[in-house]
């Protein structure tokens, strides 16, 4: 049965890479063999390919937990059992450089989607094997990385954004995104293995819009961070599905 939003049907692949941006699939495709485009509907663009002879799907999720949860649910419906988000974040701690990788060991559930699924007391945490696979590969390659809690929020442009950043920074939260809490919460409830890798595109204390603009223009550090998070995800996913 074709899923209504991602426009995919049952697959032999068991693993998926989840970027937010549909354009990021072009960079993922460079690391795969036997690549074939599958569908493109709304924010959900998908392709299939192989890595270490393991079939994988890449599917964009758009921005925010609501659209991400649609992709997660529908990918699960067609047989995907392991998913890793490859996204971006703004750092909430000094010492996290542009292009550094942030591996989420948990997420603050400050989004609307995860709250719609479960009481706020339900934890948002990744699959340990996937997390360790990502971290171990990054460290084996000597790539700058940080492991810890991230803050998943609902909007970039709320009037109290600066105060929110300072608040969560005081608690040691590493970075902010919009999708990790939804991924971890929905994944646990549905029995899906999940992990989240975030490429830092905003140095703590700098202007978000300026940093994101540099990232979109292909700034060298964040472009390399994106390549590294793609490889970490592919290695970890094939490690648990072989």
N, C-alpha and C positions, 0 to 999 in steps of 0.2 A: 504494500500500500504506500503510495507516494505521500510524504508528509506535507502538510499545507503551506508551511512557510519556507523551509529549506529546500523543498521540492526534490527530496531524495527518497529512495526506497531501499529495502533491505540490502545489506552489503556483507561481503566476507571480511572486510576490515573490522578490527576490534578497537582500534586506537584513533584518536583525533587530536589535531593541534588546533587551538582556538585563538586566532588573532582577532582583534576588534576590527581593524581596518581591512576592507576587501583587497586593497592594493598590496597588502603584505603577503598575500598568497603568491605573488610573483617572485618574491624573495624566497619563500619556502620552496617553491617549485625548483629553484636552482639546486637545492640539496637532495632532491628526489630523483628516482629513475622511473621510467614508464609513466610519465605524468599525463593525466587526462582530465580536462575540465568537466565538471559534472553539471552544475546549475548556478544561476545567478538570479535571485529574486529578492527585491528590497535590499536590505543590508547583508543578506546571506549569500555569499559566493562560496563555492566549494570546488575542490579538485581531489583526485585520488592519485597516489603514486606509491612507490616502494622505497624503503630505506633499510639497508642490510637484509634485503629480500623479504621484508615484512610490509604488508600493505597498510597504508595509513590514509586517512582523510584529513584535509585541512578545510576548515569552515569558518568564515568570518562571522562575528556575532554583533557587530555594530557597537554603539556606545550605551553603556548602562546595564544594570542587572536584569531589567525586564526583557530586553531583546536577547541577552545572553541566555537567560533561562529557557526561552523558546528554542534556541539552538540546542541547548543541553538536553532538554526533554525529547526533542524530535530525533536527535542523533542516537539517544538511548533507545528510542523506539525502533530504529533500524538495525540495532545490534552493537553499537559502540559501548564498550565497557570501561575504557580508560581515556581521560581527556586532560590535556595540559593547556592552560591559558598562557599565551605569550603576548604580554601587553606592555604598557608604559606606566610610569608613576612619577609623581613629584616627591622628592625626598623630604622627610620630616626630621632628619638628623644631619648635623654637620659631619663631614667626612665621607659622605656618599657622593661620589663623583658622577659626572655625566657618562653614561654608558655602563656604569656599574650595574650588576645584576642583583636584584632583590628577590630572594626566595621566601615566599610566604609560609610561615609555620602556623599561622592562624590569621584570622581577620576580624576586625571590629565590625559588627553588623549594623552600620549606620545607614544602610540602604533600605529602600522600601520592599524590594523583591524578597530578600531572605526572611523579612518579618512576615510576609504574606504566607510563607511556607511553614514557619515554626515559631514558637515562643522565643523571645529574645534570649532566654537562658540556654537555648540549644547552641552548642559550640560550632564555629565555622573553622574546620581544620582539614588539612590535606591528607592524602594517602601517604603513609610513611615511606613505602618503597619508592614511589614516584619522586617524592621530595628528596630522598637520599640519592636517587639516581641522578637527579639534576645537580645537586650540590657536589657530589663526588666527581662528576664530569667537569664541572667548572673548576674545581680545585686541582684536578689532575692536569688541567691546561694552564693553571696559574692565572686565571681570570679573576679580576676584582669582584667580590661578591659579599653579600650580607644576608643573614638568615634571621627572620624574626616576624613580628606581627605587623600587618598592614591595616590601614583604615580604608574601608570601602564606603564611600559617601554617595550622595544622591545628585549633587549638582556642582559644577565648577563656579557658578556665579552668584551664590548666595552672599548677602551683605556681610555675614559674619565669618566668611571663609578664613581670613587671617587669624581670627581668634580661635577658630576650630583647629587650625594647624598648630598654633602654639599650645593649645590644650593637649592634643594627642602627642605632640612631641615630648611634653613633660613626662609622659608615661612610657617613653622609650619606643613608641611606634615608629617604624622605619620609613614608611612612605604611604602615599594616598593614591587609590585608584577607584574605579566605580563598579567592578565586576567580580572581584575575588570572593567576597562574602557570599554572593549568590551562587557562584560555582561550587564552593565548598558545601554550602547548606543543601542545595538541590542534589549534589553528588552523593552526599551521605544518605540522604533520605531515599534516593533511588538505587543505591548500591553501586554507584559508579566510582572508580578510582579517579581522583583529581589532584592536580597540583597547579600552582600559579607562579610564573616567572615574570618579573617586571623589570624592564629596562629603564633606568632612571634618566629622565629627560629634563628635570628641573632641579637645580641645586637649591638646597634649603635657604630660604630668605630672598631668592631672586623672583623676578616677575614671571608668572606662569605663562601668560600669553606670548611673551617674547621667547621663552625657552621652547615652547611647543612649535612656534614658527620656525625656529632654527632646526628643530628635529624634522619638520616636514620638508625643509630644504635640503636635507641629507647631510647634516653636520657629521663630521667624521667620527667623533666619539660615540654618538648615539646610534649611528648607522652600524658601527662595529658591535655595539651592545645588542642591537637587534639580531645580527648574524649569530652572535654567541647564544642568545636565548633560544633561537630556532634550533641550533645544534644540540643544546642541552635537552630540549623537549624531545627531539627525535631519538636521541640516545636513551633517555629514560623510558620512553614509550616502547621502544623495541626491546629494551631490557626486560620488561614485564610481560611482553606478549610472545616472545620467542619460545 
